[in-house]
Amino acid sequence: MSKQQVFTIKDLPANITVTPDTKCDYCKQSICCTYVTQEIDAPKSMKDYDYLLWLISHRDVSVFKDDDGWFMSAANSCTHLLPNGNCGIYHTRPEICRTHSNESCEFDGPAEDDFKKFFDNYKTLDEFCRKKFKNWDARFEKWAKKKAKKKR
């Protein structure tokens, strides 16, 4: 999910057999430790998509949809990641790290390959919204009217 050039399993010599038990040994970039994701509600309305525009207006934040739903992703490395790619708190790491499965992970290939939708900047999401909602710009008028009614 990070925008760096990623070394994947396809780049290994053909004579190396990688299993889930050895996969992390070959992944020197610790790709899974360079971002966090959080599931979000599936956007349905213009207001929902406007919220997504706000999210991706922040540095290193993207939004994607895959088979499991919609997610917000922040490209921020774990503070415990050591320069050699190892975990600095391995024996006391949080449960989510302990139970993380590498059966199918970014070392197998870019996560983006499985995304149904992916937005990593304001422009691409705004263009998508303009196609999805014919009256995209009218949302401002609608919200202004709503706000004016509340003031009365």
GIBELLIN-V157309 format. One record per backbone hydrogen bond with DSSP energy under -1.0 kcal/mol. NH is the residue of the N-H (numbers start at 1). CO is the residue of the C=O. Records with the same first field share a line. If there is no record, write none. Layout:
BEGIN
NH=CO ; CO
END
This chain:
BEGIN
9=107
11=8
12=9
16=13
22=19
23=19
26=23
27=23
28=26
33=30
34=31
36=74
38=72
40=70
49=45
50=46
51=47
52=48
53=49
54=50
55=51
56=52
58=55
61=58
62=73
63=119
64=71
65=117
66=69
69=66
71=64
72=38
73=62
74=36
75=60
76=74
78=33
81=78
82=86
85=82
88=80
92=89
98=94
99=95
108=105
113=110
114=111
115=112
116=65
117=65
119=63
125=121
126=122
127=123
128=124
129=125
130=126
131=127
132=128
133=129
136=133
138=135
139=136
140=137
142=138
143=139
144=140
145=141
146=142
147=143
148=144
149=145
150=146
151=147
END
